[in-house]
Amino acid sequence: MRTRTRRRNREAFGEHSYWQSYSDMMAALLLIFVLIIAITLAIYKQKTLDLEQSQNSLGVARQELEAAKKDLEDARADLEEYRAAIEQSNKELEDSLAELQQAYANAALTQDELNKAYLEIENARNELTTTRQELENIVGIRTDIIGALQSAFNNSTMSVDAQTGSITFSSDVLFPYGSAALSAASQSTLKEIIPMYLDVLLQDSFRDYIAEIIIEGHTDTDGSYEMNMELSHGRAYSVAKFCMDPRNGLAEDKIEQLRGLLTVNGRSYSNPIYEKDAAGNATQDIDMAASRRVEIKFRLKEDEMIEKIAEVLRQ
């Protein structure tokens, strides 16, 4: 009897220990599960925060990009018509690329053919990016040169044309009336202005963009066209000759560079300047004194750049 009682006690105790161990194990598993959920939620929250920060950064970058684009559009005023043609060509190229991608997606291509197609698309996109960059360079370089000229002449009595970057000398200041010989009084002014202007155009950052530096003479309408043509060309040549003399302030290396860029033109009275009324509007009366002038200006290698862009677009 005692043996049976002891056996029952041992069985009851063993059954109790089994269920206690099982409940402890389940509690531990539940705790682990809760920890996993907590860690997962923490990671999710951190990832969400990182994503929001990335989106905010992207939004700021997009705003900066839009501001840069607006500044570029403001500088493209003198190339607006050509820019429209470029944009149309770019759109046609993008449409062609989209059609090419769709065609490849619909076709049963092998993996090698598909890789080749993606490579062609990427090359086309790279060419498009290069073309846009070259156009931006064309638009921006004139603005940069004019800005540099205006800074150089900031404390000078000579003003730089904000649209063309040219400077203008009154012939009455440089020459006796009806003469193409520089007056002695004018040479000190030229020694100050000429090197300042040409040093900007011939500096390393701009020189490769300059196609031509032009010295252009103009006269009033007194006398015949032929006589004024000779006079205007003679005056422009006198200024050019002055520029090429190393005693007048321009360094020898700059003079050598100038030899490959300088052009001298005489315009007679073909481009007179007209007087303005009180409202600032041009009248029909020619301003004789203002018409007698010598202009120095520059031409960029825009034609060459535009042709290069056109070649890229034709490929």
Disulfide bonds with the S-S distance in Angstrom:
none
